[in-house]
Amino acid sequence: MARSLESPTSPQPSPPPGAERESEGALALRRAMDMLYWACAIVAGTALVVISLIVPYGVYARYALGSAASWPEPMAILLSVVLTFAGAAMGVRSGIHMRVTVLRDALPRGPQIAIDLFAEALLTLIAGFMVVWGAKLCAATWHQVIAEFPLLSTGVTYLPIPIGGAVTLLFIAERLLIGRPPVREDWRMAPPD
């Protein structure tokens, strides 16, 4: 009788998270969702940087120059909308959105799955609401202008709502079709070299 070189009690190395083999279609979808996620990160990050630059400029213009500029505050508000909806979609994909799971975590695996599916359904309804009613809001206000930005349509400023909802729906579809994205190791948690 052949004996195994490893004892039954020796620990077996576990595969890294997300190491299970995905089909080509699933891999293509995962790559597309990764690119969409990073596009959202660039848009949200750019909005945050611009907000961080124009708000101090508005304060400087008001108090140091004695002449308040009319555009920094409305621009910061518009960019906050962009930041919010792009960031919210990213939070849904990465699973860092706010949720309370005390009751869910205390239940057995079967009810946990049912609660997770119910939560996905609710999130899908909310994202669908954002797409439908956000698009209607954009259409209703498309020919209006903002006083501080006369060349900018009010409808354009509301576009982050339906776009954020559509991106959120895509991230939900990704989760339901091929599962959550693999958890990437956080470089800040790595041991020092």
BATISE-767962 format. One record per residue (C-alpha): residue number from 0; residue in one letter; x, y, z. Coordinates in steps of 0.25 Angstrom, whole numbers, always signed. Example, Ala and Ser with C-alpha at 12.3 -4.5 7.8 and 13.67 -1.06 7.14 Angstrom:
// BATISE-767962
{0, A, {+49, -18, +31}}
{1, S, {+55, -4, +29}}
This chain:
// BATISE-767962
{0, M, {+0, +0, +0}}
{1, A, {+6, +13, -4}}
{2, R, {+7, +24, +6}}
{3, S, {+5, +39, +4}}
{4, L, {+17, +47, +6}}
{5, E, {+9, +57, +14}}
{6, S, {+2, +54, +27}}
{7, P, {-13, +55, +27}}
{8, T, {-11, +66, +38}}
{9, S, {-2, +75, +30}}
{10, P, {-8, +87, +25}}
{11, Q, {-12, +88, +10}}
{12, P, {-9, +101, +3}}
{13, S, {-22, +108, +0}}
{14, P, {-23, +114, -14}}
{15, P, {-23, +130, -14}}
{16, P, {-36, +137, -14}}
{17, G, {-42, +137, -28}}
{18, A, {-33, +126, -33}}
{19, E, {-44, +117, -38}}
{20, R, {-44, +116, -53}}
{21, E, {-54, +126, -60}}
{22, S, {-59, +123, -74}}
{23, E, {-54, +133, -85}}
{24, G, {-68, +140, -85}}
{25, A, {-67, +142, -70}}
{26, L, {-53, +146, -71}}
{27, A, {-57, +157, -82}}
{28, L, {-68, +161, -73}}
{29, R, {-59, +163, -61}}
{30, R, {-49, +171, -69}}
{31, A, {-60, +180, -75}}
{32, M, {-65, +182, -61}}
{33, D, {-51, +185, -55}}
{34, M, {-49, +195, -66}}
{35, L, {-63, +201, -63}}
{36, Y, {-59, +201, -48}}
{37, W, {-46, +209, -51}}
{38, A, {-53, +219, -60}}
{39, C, {-63, +222, -48}}
{40, A, {-51, +223, -39}}
{41, I, {-44, +233, -49}}
{42, V, {-56, +241, -50}}
{43, A, {-59, +241, -35}}
{44, G, {-45, +244, -32}}
{45, T, {-44, +255, -42}}
{46, A, {-57, +262, -37}}
{47, L, {-51, +261, -23}}
{48, V, {-38, +268, -26}}
{49, V, {-45, +279, -34}}
{50, I, {-55, +281, -22}}
{51, S, {-42, +282, -13}}
{52, L, {-36, +293, -22}}
{53, I, {-48, +301, -25}}
{54, V, {-54, +302, -11}}
{55, P, {-41, +309, -6}}
{56, Y, {-41, +318, -18}}
{57, G, {-55, +323, -15}}
{58, V, {-51, +325, +0}}
{59, Y, {-38, +332, -5}}
{60, A, {-46, +341, -15}}
{61, R, {-56, +345, -5}}
{62, Y, {-47, +348, +7}}
{63, A, {-33, +352, +1}}
{64, L, {-38, +358, -12}}
{65, G, {-50, +364, -7}}
{66, S, {-58, +360, -19}}
{67, A, {-66, +347, -18}}
{68, A, {-66, +338, -30}}
{69, S, {-80, +333, -34}}
{70, W, {-76, +320, -39}}
{71, P, {-68, +312, -29}}
{72, E, {-80, +308, -20}}
{73, P, {-89, +303, -31}}
{74, M, {-78, +296, -38}}
{75, A, {-74, +289, -25}}
{76, I, {-89, +285, -23}}
{77, L, {-89, +279, -38}}
{78, L, {-76, +272, -36}}
{79, S, {-81, +266, -23}}
{80, V, {-93, +260, -30}}
{81, V, {-83, +253, -40}}
{82, L, {-74, +249, -28}}
{83, T, {-86, +243, -21}}
{84, F, {-92, +235, -32}}
{85, A, {-79, +230, -37}}
{86, G, {-74, +226, -23}}
{87, A, {-87, +219, -20}}
{88, A, {-86, +210, -32}}
{89, M, {-71, +207, -28}}
{90, G, {-76, +204, -13}}
{91, V, {-87, +194, -18}}
{92, R, {-77, +187, -27}}
{93, S, {-66, +186, -16}}
{94, G, {-76, +183, -5}}
{95, I, {-72, +195, +4}}
{96, H, {-86, +201, +4}}
{97, M, {-93, +203, +17}}
{98, R, {-101, +191, +22}}
{99, V, {-105, +184, +35}}
{100, T, {-102, +169, +35}}
{101, V, {-104, +166, +50}}
{102, L, {-117, +158, +48}}
{103, R, {-112, +152, +34}}
{104, D, {-99, +147, +40}}
{105, A, {-106, +140, +52}}
{106, L, {-114, +131, +42}}
{107, P, {-110, +118, +35}}
{108, R, {-105, +118, +21}}
{109, G, {-118, +116, +14}}
{110, P, {-125, +128, +20}}
{111, Q, {-113, +137, +18}}
{112, I, {-113, +134, +3}}
{113, A, {-128, +137, +2}}
{114, I, {-126, +150, +10}}
{115, D, {-114, +154, +0}}
{116, L, {-123, +151, -12}}
{117, F, {-134, +160, -6}}
{118, A, {-124, +171, -3}}
{119, E, {-119, +170, -18}}
{120, A, {-133, +171, -23}}
{121, L, {-135, +183, -14}}
{122, L, {-122, +189, -19}}
{123, T, {-127, +186, -34}}
{124, L, {-140, +193, -31}}
{125, I, {-133, +206, -26}}
{126, A, {-123, +206, -38}}
{127, G, {-134, +204, -48}}
{128, F, {-142, +215, -41}}
{129, M, {-129, +224, -43}}
{130, V, {-128, +220, -58}}
{131, V, {-143, +222, -61}}
{132, W, {-146, +234, -53}}
{133, G, {-132, +240, -54}}
{134, A, {-134, +240, -70}}
{135, K, {-148, +246, -69}}
{136, L, {-142, +257, -60}}
{137, C, {-131, +260, -70}}
{138, A, {-141, +260, -81}}
{139, A, {-150, +270, -74}}
{140, T, {-139, +279, -71}}
{141, W, {-130, +278, -83}}
{142, H, {-134, +292, -89}}
{143, Q, {-132, +299, -76}}
{144, V, {-119, +306, -72}}
{145, I, {-112, +309, -59}}
{146, A, {-110, +323, -56}}
{147, E, {-95, +322, -53}}
{148, F, {-92, +314, -65}}
{149, P, {-102, +318, -77}}
{150, L, {-95, +309, -87}}
{151, L, {-98, +297, -78}}
{152, S, {-112, +290, -79}}
{153, T, {-118, +286, -65}}
{154, G, {-121, +273, -71}}
{155, V, {-106, +270, -73}}
{156, T, {-104, +273, -59}}
{157, Y, {-114, +262, -55}}
{158, L, {-107, +251, -64}}
{159, P, {-99, +245, -53}}
{160, I, {-112, +240, -47}}
{161, P, {-117, +231, -58}}
{162, I, {-102, +228, -62}}
{163, G, {-99, +224, -48}}
{164, G, {-111, +215, -47}}
{165, A, {-108, +208, -60}}
{166, V, {-93, +205, -55}}
{167, T, {-99, +200, -42}}
{168, L, {-108, +191, -50}}
{169, L, {-96, +186, -58}}
{170, F, {-89, +183, -45}}
{171, I, {-101, +176, -39}}
{172, A, {-102, +167, -52}}
{173, E, {-87, +164, -51}}
{174, R, {-89, +159, -37}}
{175, L, {-101, +151, -40}}
{176, L, {-95, +145, -53}}
{177, I, {-81, +142, -49}}
{178, G, {-80, +145, -34}}
{179, R, {-73, +156, -26}}
{180, P, {-60, +161, -32}}
{181, P, {-48, +155, -25}}
{182, V, {-42, +162, -13}}
{183, R, {-29, +168, -16}}
{184, E, {-18, +169, -6}}
{185, D, {-17, +182, +0}}
{186, W, {-3, +187, -1}}
{187, R, {-3, +194, +12}}
{188, M, {-6, +181, +19}}
{189, A, {+6, +174, +13}}
{190, P, {+18, +171, +22}}
{191, P, {+30, +180, +20}}
{192, D, {+41, +176, +11}}
